[in-house]
Every structure is written in C-alpha cells, then in structure tokens.
Amino acid sequence: MYSERKQIAKGVYLTNISADKFKSNYIQIRFVMPLAKDTAAKNALVFPVILRGTEKYPTIADIRRRKQELYDSGVWSGHWKHGDNHIVSIEASSLRNSYAIDDTDITDGVLDLIGQVILHPVTDGGVFKAESVEGEKKIAADAVRATINQKGRYARLKAIEKMFSDDAYGISDGGTVEEIEAVCPKCLFETYKNILGTARIEIFSIGDFDGNKLEKKFSEIFSSVDRGEIYEPKSDTKGTERAEIQKIYDRQNVTQGVLVLGFFTGSAASDDDYAVTKVFNTVFGGSAASKLFMNVREKLSLCYYCSSSLIPEKGAMTVASGIQFENEQKAFDEIMVQLDKMKSGEITDDEIEMAKKSLCDDIMSSDDSIRALAAIAFGEVMYGRKLTDEEKIAKINAVTKEQITERAKAVRLDTYYFLCGQEESK
C-alpha cells in the first residue's frame, strides 16, 4: 500500500492511497473549519442541501438516477468534530472501472458528480432553494430530537457538552434544534461560499486510481474557486483544572440511569508517547478484559455496561455506565477504586499483554476498512506524524507498567454527569 500527499491548490491537499485489495474506490473530501456555535448548524446543512440538486442533476431523482447509471455508486455528505475543528465532508464510493461490464468510466462519472456538488448547486434567485433548505432542516432537527431515544449516546454527548462548556469542543457538530430552525436560504448560501473560500480542504482517494488524473480533476475544480485566508486547524488540549468537580443530574423520564464521568488524561494524540495512554485506557476500561468490565460489571454486577473511551484530540477520556438508579454511588465508587488501583501499580502482566494484543490487532485490521484508512491518513495530517503499522505496534509493545502507572496518576476527574429519573438524586 502506497500513499502520497501533495498540495494541488491554495489550502487544498490530495492524499492518494493506492490499495488494490478493495473492489471499490473511495473518495472523501474533508472541509475543515473552526467549530463555532454560530456556524455549526449551517456548516452541517450545506452539502445535504446541495445533494438535493445540482445544475446538471437538478432533483434528488436525477442524482439518484445518475448514481444508478454509475453502477450504484454512492455519494453522500457527513459532519463531525475533530478537536476544536468542524469537519464537513463529501464522500463517494464506487465500483472500480475494471469491474464494469461495459465501457462505462465509473470513476470519471463520480468525479463529475462531485464537481457538480462542489461548484454547481441548484439555486433560486442567487440562493439555495427554500424547499431544499426546509427539507434538510426538518431531517436535521428530527435527528437531534431523536438523540434522547439513544440514552447512552445522549448521556455521553451531554456530559461532553458540560465538560467542555467553555471550549469549542462542547459545541454540537450539528447544531441545536433552535440553531437549525434559524437557518435561511440566504445565510446558508453565504456559508457555502465561506466554506469553499476559507476551509482547509483535505482530499483522500483510496483504491485503484490514476493519481495524475485525480490531481488534474481536483485542480480544475478548485482552481475556479476564489480562495481567501485559509483556516489553520487547531485544538486546545490543556483542560484547565476546576476548583471542584462539576456534578450534573439530568432528570428525565427514564427507567435506567447512565453515569458518565469526564476525565482529563494529561496526554493528547499529538504527544509522542500517546501509546502509553492507549494502553492505560485499554487496561482500565477499553476492552472486555478491562478492569471496569471485569469488576464493575462482571464481579459486582453494578451495571449493564461500563467502559472508557478516549477523546484523543482533547487529551480527555469518558467512562460511561448504564446502571439502576440505586447503584449510582456504588458504581462510581468502584470505578474510582479501579482507577486508584492503576495509580498504585496494581496491574498484572496479563492485563497489559491482553491490552497490547487488542490494540495491535486493531492496528493490523485497520487496513481492511477503506474508510478507516481515510481516518488514519487525516489523523496523520492533523497530528503532524506519520507512522507505519510496524512503528505503531512497536510503540504499543514498548509501553511499560511503570509508564502506565505514571499516566494513571495524571488522570483527574473533571465532570460527573448522571442521567436519572425525575425523582432521583434530589
């Protein structure tokens, strides 16, 4: 597998990863913008609206028909946050040309469709069509409202929002219902122009592509765009220490509680020794063999689930546990007991070896996912460090018990969030 990254226009970079193991080709264009409360909802809505119609394919039906002609190729949009940065994307997956049973140039057709989405949206009076905007606003607002139905996800999102309330990372990448409903066709079209003009643009192509052809096509697309001052991605990882732990009780009409604890780890993915944090997290709560799973769930039966997850860009970690309301204190106490054990060095060689094996297996299997390869390549760009799988594995295997213990000592609790019933914890 071979990859090459080059600048093809002002603030536009193309990373071509040659991988012939897949039957499909994949293109992902990431527009990187600052994560801000007044732009998040608008940024997230731009490309879903455009995918309702372009000049060449003016309706959803026309776009769908064109994708079917290209052997059922997929073209879609996405949005998420990466540290203090807001990412909106256009993505495409298509069959490789060599699998076409006729002379259809699938890749060229997909690139043409991507060019239409980027440069030629359907407009009405110089702005997006109101019907398209309202349709996507409804979908986005309904998705936000539906989050409460996924209690575990809802609780973690709310805990992160509270933990980073004075930080860009606490902002929702899709906006709130109120922010979504306030979007209008004119302001959304201005947002579209701002994204094209100022976003850092990272393009990832993975599969069996002609690199020169890709470079020429994307150079043509972005050479026609008036690029201004380009946003430089950033992320604050300090995690200012509070005078005291903040506690939030979120009382809802629920029958099961979700306890989420937010910690700062003192280490972020941009650090050279972040492998230590990965091993620490896996031993603590990041696998089915972890201390949290084996003790809080299996041994003491205090929860339905209990696991830890890293937020690499922010030097943070969350622990989430689904519990009965009456087990709140017991579950919290046991989570902290297990953390204290790690701080005091009560870690077995077997725990460390199982954690390392789990992490190394993840590294080796990442090449089996075409989207994972794009995410890894983007991480390399953002963190300014590119490692081979062998180098990553070597870093994991080099982690010592003493390093894990020292990293555990740096972990501090910042936020205590409990999603509970209306009458609980008053």
Secondary structure as GFF3:
##gff-version 3
##sequence-region A 1 426
A	DSSP	beta_strand	2	9	.	.	.	ID=ss1
A	DSSP	beta_strand	12	18	.	.	.	ID=ss2
A	DSSP	beta_strand	24	34	.	.	.	ID=ss3
A	DSSP	alpha_helix	40	50	.	.	.	ID=ss4
A	DSSP	alpha_helix	60	69	.	.	.	ID=ss5
A	DSSP	beta_strand	74	82	.	.	.	ID=ss6
A	DSSP	beta_strand	85	95	.	.	.	ID=ss7
A	DSSP	three_ten_helix	97	99	.	.	.	ID=ss8
A	DSSP	alpha_helix	106	119	.	.	.	ID=ss9
A	DSSP	beta_strand	123	124	.	.	.	ID=ss10
A	DSSP	beta_strand	127	128	.	.	.	ID=ss11
A	DSSP	alpha_helix	130	146	.	.	.	ID=ss12
A	DSSP	three_ten_helix	147	149	.	.	.	ID=ss13
A	DSSP	alpha_helix	151	163	.	.	.	ID=ss14
A	DSSP	three_ten_helix	168	170	.	.	.	ID=ss15
A	DSSP	alpha_helix	177	181	.	.	.	ID=ss16
A	DSSP	alpha_helix	185	198	.	.	.	ID=ss17
A	DSSP	beta_strand	200	207	.	.	.	ID=ss18
A	DSSP	alpha_helix	211	223	.	.	.	ID=ss19
A	DSSP	beta_strand	246	251	.	.	.	ID=ss20
A	DSSP	beta_strand	257	264	.	.	.	ID=ss21
A	DSSP	alpha_helix	274	284	.	.	.	ID=ss22
A	DSSP	alpha_helix	291	291	.	.	.	ID=ss23
A	DSSP	pi_helix	292	299	.	.	.	ID=ss24
A	DSSP	beta_strand	305	311	.	.	.	ID=ss25
A	DSSP	three_ten_helix	312	314	.	.	.	ID=ss26
A	DSSP	beta_strand	316	323	.	.	.	ID=ss27
A	DSSP	three_ten_helix	325	327	.	.	.	ID=ss28
A	DSSP	alpha_helix	328	343	.	.	.	ID=ss29
A	DSSP	alpha_helix	349	365	.	.	.	ID=ss30
A	DSSP	three_ten_helix	366	368	.	.	.	ID=ss31
A	DSSP	alpha_helix	370	383	.	.	.	ID=ss32
A	DSSP	alpha_helix	389	397	.	.	.	ID=ss33
A	DSSP	alpha_helix	401	410	.	.	.	ID=ss34
A	DSSP	beta_strand	412	420	.	.	.	ID=ss35
###
